[in-house]
Amino acid sequence: MRERIKKTALLVLRVLISLGLIGWILRSVDWQELVVSLRNINYWLLLTAFAAYLAVNLLCTWRWQMLLAARGIGAGYWRLFRYFLNGLFFGNFLPTTVGGDLARAYLVADDCRGKSEALASVLVDRFIGLFGVIITGVVGLVLVAKTGQEQSILKAMAIGTAVALILAALFLNKSLVRRFRWILKLPLVQKAEQHLVDFYHAIYVYRTHPKEIAWAFVLSLAVQVFVVITAYLIALALAIEIAIVPFFLYMPVIAAVSMIPLSINGWGRQEGAFIVFFGRVGVAKAPALSLGFLYHLVAIAVSLLGGLLWLFFGGRKKC
């Protein structure tokens, strides 16, 4: 009962944070400008942006299927696509993308040799995807960094990338990891010792599939390109005059900000990030808010397909 009350309180707090952030953002913009920017939308370009974001998820599914195939798991592409959209749908009601990842790991578990293998495929897929976000952000900074502040961010991201690679290399060093096996003997961890060991081995085995990992990374870069195209098409639909290059910098940073588990599904934080970052290239608050709001709506519209698929098929293997 105490745990349920705690979870409910955290959910209510995140909802209040989301509403508070949205209210604060709306107070800081000119309502007339906001109405004008939304009134003159080019709906054909907005529909094209929807198609581009759908392509993002098609590529993500292909990446996931490739990682599963590397382990000899022959799950069908369209079923995995359904699972991926199911995960996006459930993620709408959770503070971060983690809940959606757990949902698709649960759905694909029957195709795997165990739950650890299913969860490992999702975790490796997420890590490679995040690495693609970081690299895209670094490239964007190289292209647009002019001020000392932007160059400082570039250095920080480069250092962060190096640290992440070093930690990943250390994690995949079995002889080093064995030295910390004593942690699994601690009272609060011991009960889950075997599950944690199985999970580690399920991740470690991807080390023997460098070709698949490399191709998955290439797909991650392609995903980021389509994310940029989606946002840029929405900007065109709103008649915002801006070059496409800054999107390669700001979209990865906005994605990182949206993952902070403070509000529900990034509401408030993501829109605020659009105002802050695109304001650096001269986009006014009202059109920047419209851009962030419509980008969020396009993502939700795609995820609703996952809700419809869940309504009709649930977690069944066959469509």
N, C-alpha and C positions, 0 to 999 in steps of 0.2 A: 504493500500500500504506500509506504514511504517513497519507494522508487517511482511508482506511478505518479505521485504528487510532484516529485522532483522533475520528471519529464514533462508533465503538463505545465509546470511553472516556467520551465525553459522555453517551451513552445510559445506560451503567452508572451514571454519577454521578447522573443525574436519577432513575433507579430507586432508588438508595440514598437520595437526598434525600426521595423520596416515602415510602419505607418508614420513614425516620427521623422524618419529620413525623407520620405516622400512629401510630407507636409512642409518640412524645412526647405526642400528643393522648390516646391511650388510657390512658396512665399518669396523666393529669391529671383523668380523670373517674371517677365512682363506677360500677363495673361493675353493681352491683345495680340502680341507677337506670336505667342504659342498657338492661339486659335488660327491665325493666318497661316502659320507654317503647316498645320495639320489639315487645314481646309483645302490647300492646293496640292494635295498628294497626287502623283502620277501612279495610278493603281496598276498599270501594266508593268512598270518598273518594280513596284512592290511585289507583284506576283512573281517576277523574275528573281527577285531577292529570295522569295520563299523557295523557289526551285533550287537556287544556289545553296541555301542552307540544308535543303533535303540532300543535295549532293555531298555536303559535309558529312552527314550521317551515313550515307552509302559508303563513303571512303573509310569512315571509322569502322564500319561493319566488316569491310574487306580486310582491314588491318587486323581486327580481332580474329577473323576466320583464318588468316595466315598464321597467326600465333598458335591457334588451336591445332591447325593442320601440322605444324612443326612437331607437335606431341602425338601425332597419329589420330587426332580426333576429327572425324569427318562430318561435322555438323553442316547442314545445308545453309547456303548463304541467305536465302530469304527468311528462313526460320530465325537465324541469328539477327537479321535485320529487324524482325519482329521483336525479338528479345531486347535489342538495343533501344528501340522506340518505347518498349514497355518500361525500361529503366529510366528513360528521359521523362516519361509521364509521371512515374512515382517520385522522381526527383523534384517535381514542381511543389511537392508538399513537404520537402525536407530542407534543412538549412544549407546543405552542400550537395555536391555531386556524389558523395560517398554512398548515400542511400540508394541512388539509381544503380551504382556499380554493384552493390550487394544484391540488388534485385536481379540483375542479369547473371550474376554468378550463381545465384540460386536456381534460375531457370535453366542454365546450361549444365548444371551439376549432373543430371541424368546421362548426359552424353560423355562425361568424363569418368575416370577411374576412381574419383573421389572428390569430396568437396574442396579439399586443399588444392587439387589441380585446377578446378573451376575458378576458385578465388585467385590463384596464382596467375591464370591467363588474363583475368581482368586487371589485376594489379600491374603486371608487366605492360599490358596495353595502355593503362593510364599513365605509367611512368614514361613510356616512349612518347605518348601524346603530349605530356607536359614538357618533355625535352624539346619537342618540335616547337611548342609555344615559346620557350626560352630562346631558341636559336633564331626564330623569326623576329623576336623582339630585339635581339642583338643586331641582326641585319638591318632592322628598321632604324635603330639608333645610329648605326654607322652611316646610313643614308641621310639622316636628318639632323644628327647631333651638331649643334652650332654653339650653344652656350656652355659655360663651365659646368652648370648643373646637369645638363644632358650627358656630358662626357663623364661626369661622376657616376651617373646611373649606368652608363655603358661599362665602366670599370667594375661597378658592383655586380652587374649581371654576368660579366665575364668571370669574375671571381666565384660567384655563386655556381656557375656552370662547372667550373673546374672542381669545386668542392663536391658537387653532386656526383661527378664522375669518379672522384677519388673514393667517396663513401660507397658508391656502387661496387667499385673494384674490391674494396676491403670486405664488403658484405659477401661477395662471391669467392672470397678466399677461405676455403674450408678449414685449413690449418689454423688460421687466425680465429675464425668463428668458434672452433672447438674449445679454445681457451676460455670462452665465455659461457660454456655449457653449464657452469655452476648456477647461472641465473635461472635456469629451468628447474632447479631443485628448490628454489625459494617457495615458501608455503602457498603464496597466492598464485604461483605460476605452475606448480608441480602437476596439478590436475590436468592442465592443458598441454603437458610436455610433449606427448606423442603427436598431438595435432600440430603444434608449432614446428616440430621436427619434420613432419610430412610436408607442411607448408613451405618450409625452407628448401627442402629437396625439390619440390615442385617448381620453385622459382629458379633454383640453381641449375636445373637441367637445361634451361634456355641458353645457358652459356655455350652449349654444344651446337647451337643453331645460329651462328653468326650471319648467315645469308638471309634467313628469315627476319632476324632482328634489323638488319640493314634495310631491307625492303619495307619493313614496318615503319622505320624512321622516315624513309622517302615518302610514304603515304601520309605520315604526320605533317610533313612540310606541305604536301598537297592540300591537306585539310586546312591548314592555316591560310593558304592562298584563297581557298573558297570562303573562309570566314571573312577575309578582307574584301573579297568580291561582294559578299552579301551586304556588309555594312556600307560599302561604297555605292551599291545600287540603291540602298535605302536613302543615302545622302542625295543621290541624283533624283530620286522620287520626290524628295523634299525641296529640290532646286537649290541645294546647298552647293555653293561654288568652292570646291576644295580639290586638291590633287589627290591621287590614290596613294602616293608614297607614305604620308604620315600614318595611314591606316596600318601599315606593316609594323609600325612602332606601337601605336596606341592600343590596337585590338588585343595583342598578347598581354599588355599591362592591365587592361580592363578585365580580361579573363582571369588574371591572377587575383585582382581585387575582388571579383565576384565569388571567388572560392573561399573567402574569409567567412567562417561560420557564425555570422552575427545576425543576419536577417533571413527571412524565408525566401529561398530561391534567388538570392541576390537582389531582391527588390529594394530600391532606394540607393544601395551602394553602387550598382551598375550604372544607373542613370546619373548619379552624382559624378561618377568617374568619367562619363562621356562629356559632361559639362566642363570638368577640370581640364582634361587632356586636350579635347578638341578646341577649348578656349585658347590654348597655347598657339594655335594656328589661325586664330581670328574668327572662329565660329561663335556667334552670339549664344547666350544662355538658352533662349527659347528654342532655336533650331537644334542646338546640341541636345537638349532634353528630348525633343521630338525624335531625333535620331536614336538616342538610347532607348526610348520608350518603344518605338517601332521595332528596333532590333530585338528587344525582349519579347515583344508580341509575336514576331516571326518565329523565334525559337519555341515559344509556347505552342503556337499553331502546329508546328511540326511534331512536338511532343504529344499533342492531343490525338494524333494518328495512333500513337502507342496506346492511348486510353481506349480508342475505338477497337483496336486489335485485341486488347485485353478483354473488352466486353464481349466480343464475339468468340475468341479462341482461348482465353485464359492462358494457362501455361502449357497447353497441349503441344505435343511435338509436331503434329501435322496441321497445316493450315487448311 
